Amino acid sequence: MRNFRNYGEEEIIFNGKFNFISGNNGQGKTNILEAISFSALGKSFLGASETDCVKFGKEEFLIESVFENDLENMDKITVGYNSIARLKAIYKNKEKVSAFSSEIFGRYPMVILSPKSLDITHGNPSDRRRFFDILISQASRLYLDYLKELVKILKQKNALLKNYTVLKKYAKAEFTDMLNSYNEKLSDISSKIIFKRINFLKEFEKYFEKNFSFLSSEGHKSRITYYSEIFETELNGSEETSIDDIKECMSRVLNEKSEEEISRAVSLAGPQRDDYIFRLKKRDGDYFDIKHFASQGEHKTCIVALKLSEYDYLKHKKSTDPILLLDDVLSELDESRVSSIISHLKDYGQIFLTTTDKGYLENLKVFYGEEEISVFEIENGTLINRHEAHRHKIEN
Amino acid sequence: MQSTSDALDTLIEEFSKLPQIGRKTAQRLAMYITRLPKEEVEKFAGALIETKDKIRFCRICFNITEDDTCRICRSDKRNRNVICVVEEPQDVFALEKTNEYKGLYHVLHGIISPLDGIGPDDIRIKELIERLNENEGAHIEELILALNPTVEGETTILYLSKLLRHLDIKITRIARGIPIGSDIELADEVTLARAMEGRVTV
């Protein structure tokens, strides 16, 4: 990489199994993970803008990376960004591709566990929708296209409502027919999206339950349910619903809300307002809402279980081991939870872990052979143990 | 980028206003013009002016014509009981190339899109309704909606079907699906899903 964050020019050869990246705070450990996320996803996993990723005083950054699979097939991905032209370009094996093309999107599955992951259970419904939308899209291209269509329909519908209510355009009858047309289209696409989400939960649930039980020492149980205003109750995937049933519910709610939508000149119903609810059950109690009632520790268990399930799900869907990024999780998630993950890290593919605690390396050496761990020490945007870190690769 | 001639800059500027023409292509076209013999350039300029002077829209279907009505509307070989509704005149050219469709057309000159400020009154929908009511001597049996399968096209189809539901006319839309001669495995997932939705009994 060149001129990315606090790095000048840096070349790193990673280990196919475990990459232990250590250094003090603010030295650039996470930046390495961010560069990896640019290569695999076309964007920053922290949601940072490209301009922020350009080294201070420079105009552009460049990240070149080589992915190699078990069959030693190699893909070379190049991501470049120029902050003056505000232009990002991605090349795969020297051919220009877009970040959403199937050549990139979902091709190099990646699971990221970082302190920011806690937003999923702590944050707004939009944080949860974004997490699940990205996950489902990686397994189903069709779902991604449905989402894009939903966005277009909502934009048009909102413009229609604004034109009528605020700008006083259109005759009443004309407007009503147009609104009904958009609502019909909206019911159609919404039912497809919600149906996919519910079916996803049905499949995801078995991974989530398994991982949560594994992590929870007290024998707690957790489940994820789907909340949409259009249904009377939360759905957990076990219900038998058809696209037509959902479409009918959606049409009914759109009718009921129509008056309010017109007076407020904004769309008020649809999958863009739905939520996923994480619920926890202690031994004899009922399931309760984690967001509002769980302890910090319970939140963390839930997030780790979620991320491990994301890993299992992607591995199953993509028939390949996803790349696992563990950013500063030893300090944020408490150590006993992380240890229980580490204890079966052997089952995972390539892992990148950042930490300030170099001593933790000893815990890992129990599980990995010497050849399977590379240690990278980072100081002020530079790899300071280059020779040692690349020793194995060079010898091989 | 400035050339060393104001006239050339103006020409590049004008070319780059054309759809699908970027700055570089505009430059190449303008340079091409400078190398043409003068009579060729005069022919080219004449064709532009002549097109603008002579072209107008058919009184009945709003297709492109040089007369009051277009050739298709005047023809006595066409089936006057069927009208095919399209977005733009070029869609008529495309459908005519098939030599399969024998009915008449109606060109909307646009599509409903509130985002772009285009409502039903901004395209030729009123004229379509008048046409359906007047009948011009023949009863319209079928209205075929051949609009693009975009969000805007689909909602315009829904809108027209609501607007015209009280008329005793069969309203159809053209099928969406796999292009002929291509493989199912090459089709994208949305196209395939749509093709599944629109499946027919054999």
Contacts between the chains, C-beta under 8 A, distances in Angstrom:
chain1	res1	chain2	res2	distance
A	140	B	189	7.8
A	141	B	188	7.7
A	141	B	189	4.9
A	142	B	189	4.1
A	142	B	190	6.3
A	142	B	193	5.8
A	145	B	188	7.9
A	145	B	189	6.7
A	145	B	190	4.5
A	149	B	151	6.3
A	152	B	151	4.4
A	153	B	151	5.5
A	153	B	155	7.7
A	155	B	115	5.8
A	156	B	113	6.6
A	156	B	114	5.5
A	156	B	115	5.5
A	156	B	151	6.3
A	156	B	152	7.1
A	156	B	155	6.9
A	157	B	114	7.8
A	159	B	114	3.8
A	159	B	115	4.3
A	160	B	114	3.9
A	162	B	114	7.9
A	163	B	114	5.3
A	163	B	117	7.3
A	163	B	119	7.3
A	169	B	119	6.4
A	170	B	119	5.6
A	170	B	120	7.8
A	170	B	121	7.9
A	174	B	119	7.2
A	174	B	120	5.5
A	174	B	121	7.6
A	177	B	159	5.6
A	177	B	162	4.5
A	177	B	163	5.8
A	178	B	112	6.8
A	178	B	114	7.6
A	178	B	119	7.5
A	178	B	120	7.2
A	178	B	155	7.6
A	178	B	159	5.6
A	180	B	158	7.6
A	180	B	162	6.2
A	181	B	155	4.7
A	181	B	156	7.8
A	181	B	158	3.7
A	181	B	159	4.4
A	181	B	162	6.4
A	182	B	155	5.7
A	184	B	158	5.4
A	185	B	151	7.0
A	185	B	154	6.0
A	185	B	155	5.5
A	185	B	158	6.5
